[in-house]
Amino acid sequence: MERIIRDRVILEANIFLDYKTTVRGVSTITGISKSTIHKDFVENLKEIDLVMYHKVKAQLKQNKDERHIRGGQATKELYKNKKSR
């Protein structure tokens, strides 16, 4: 694997874990597509750093388990903002 790809994957994983964000959040910060980041997490990271891979995998699972909550909060904010106009 090329050095530039390894460095990118490590950067993405560090942002993901340090900020406790989502794949979309990492995408916004880095300017890399969500699909590339997800592929980096589930395929490339395993070859680079197995310990970090398991941490990322656990955070991905937690994000998946909580996505209905985040979606509900977003909808609540949307309607709150519409009412205040």
MIZAKOL-182620 format. One record per residue (C-alpha): residue number from 1; residue in one letter; x, y, z. Coordinates in nm, 3 decimals, padded with zeros to 5 digits, always signed. Example, Ala and Ser with C-alpha at 12.3 -4.5 7.8 and 13.67 -1.06 7.14 Angstrom:
BEGIN
(1; A; (+01.230; -00.450; +00.780)) (2; S; (+01.367; -00.106; +00.714)) 
***
This chain:
BEGIN
(1; M; (+00.000; +00.000; +00.000)) (2; E; (+00.129; +00.345; -00.089)) (3; R; (+00.255; +00.571; +00.188)) (4; I; (+00.013; +00.852; +00.097)) (5; I; (-00.284; +00.616; +00.135)) (6; R; (-00.155; +00.486; +00.469)) (7; D; (-00.113; +00.841; +00.596)) (8; R; (-00.463; +00.938; +00.476)) (9; V; (-00.624; +00.637; +00.646)) (10; I; (-00.446; +00.707; +00.976)) (11; L; (-00.547; +01.074; +00.959)) (12; E; (-00.912; +00.983; +00.895)) (13; A; (-00.914; +00.732; +01.182)) (14; N; (-00.753; +00.978; +01.424)) (15; I; (-01.009; +01.247; +01.339)) (16; F; (-01.292; +00.994; +01.372)) (17; L; (-01.178; +00.874; +01.714)) (18; D; (-01.052; +01.203; +01.859)) (19; Y; (-01.364; +01.403; +01.774)) (20; K; (-01.608; +01.112; +01.825)) (21; T; (-01.767; +01.217; +01.498)) (22; T; (-01.933; +01.035; +01.212)) (23; V; (-01.803; +00.928; +00.872)) (24; R; (-01.987; +01.232; +00.735)) (25; G; (-01.809; +01.451; +00.989)) (26; V; (-01.469; +01.318; +00.884)) (27; S; (-01.568; +01.376; +00.522)) (28; T; (-01.656; +01.738; +00.594)) (29; I; (-01.328; +01.798; +00.778)) (30; T; (-01.102; +01.628; +00.524)) (31; G; (-01.286; +01.684; +00.197)) (32; I; (-01.268; +01.313; +00.119)) (33; S; (-01.584; +01.131; +00.010)) (34; K; (-01.785; +00.935; +00.265)) (35; S; (-01.756; +00.618; +00.060)) (36; T; (-01.377; +00.644; +00.045)) (37; I; (-01.356; +00.701; +00.419)) (38; H; (-01.586; +00.408; +00.493)) (39; K; (-01.384; +00.184; +00.262)) (40; D; (-01.064; +00.300; +00.430)) (41; F; (-01.210; +00.212; +00.770)) (42; V; (-01.344; -00.133; +00.688)) (43; E; (-01.075; -00.251; +00.445)) (44; N; (-00.751; -00.054; +00.451)) (45; L; (-00.722; +00.024; +00.822)) (46; K; (-00.727; -00.346; +00.910)) (47; E; (-00.402; -00.392; +00.716)) (48; I; (-00.239; -00.081; +00.866)) (49; D; (-00.324; -00.083; +01.237)) (50; L; (-00.535; -00.363; +01.382)) (51; V; (-00.581; -00.198; +01.724)) (52; M; (-00.705; +00.126; +01.568)) (53; Y; (-00.926; -00.078; +01.332)) (54; H; (-01.107; -00.234; +01.628)) (55; K; (-01.153; +00.108; +01.793)) (56; V; (-01.296; +00.251; +01.470)) (57; K; (-01.517; -00.052; +01.423)) (58; A; (-01.658; -00.007; +01.775)) (59; Q; (-01.723; +00.364; +01.710)) (60; L; (-01.893; +00.283; +01.378)) (61; K; (-02.120; +00.038; +01.560)) (62; Q; (-02.202; +00.295; +01.827)) (63; N; (-02.281; +00.554; +01.558)) (64; K; (-02.508; +00.304; +01.385)) (65; D; (-02.685; +00.225; +01.711)) (66; E; (-02.740; +00.597; +01.781)) (67; R; (-02.831; +00.719; +01.432)) (68; H; (-03.204; +00.718; +01.500)) (69; I; (-03.144; +00.955; +01.792)) (70; R; (-02.935; +01.196; +01.581)) (71; G; (-03.197; +01.185; +01.307)) (72; G; (-03.472; +01.266; +01.555)) (73; Q; (-03.274; +01.560; +01.693)) (74; A; (-03.214; +01.696; +01.344)) (75; T; (-03.585; +01.679; +01.264)) (76; K; (-03.671; +01.848; +01.594)) (77; E; (-03.429; +02.133; +01.516)) (78; L; (-03.569; +02.167; +01.165)) (79; Y; (-03.924; +02.218; +01.288)) (80; K; (-03.809; +02.439; +01.574)) (81; N; (-03.635; +02.667; +01.325)) (82; K; (-03.942; +02.674; +01.097)) (83; K; (-04.168; +02.779; +01.387)) (84; S; (-03.938; +03.063; +01.493)) (85; R; (-03.950; +03.229; +01.147)) 
***
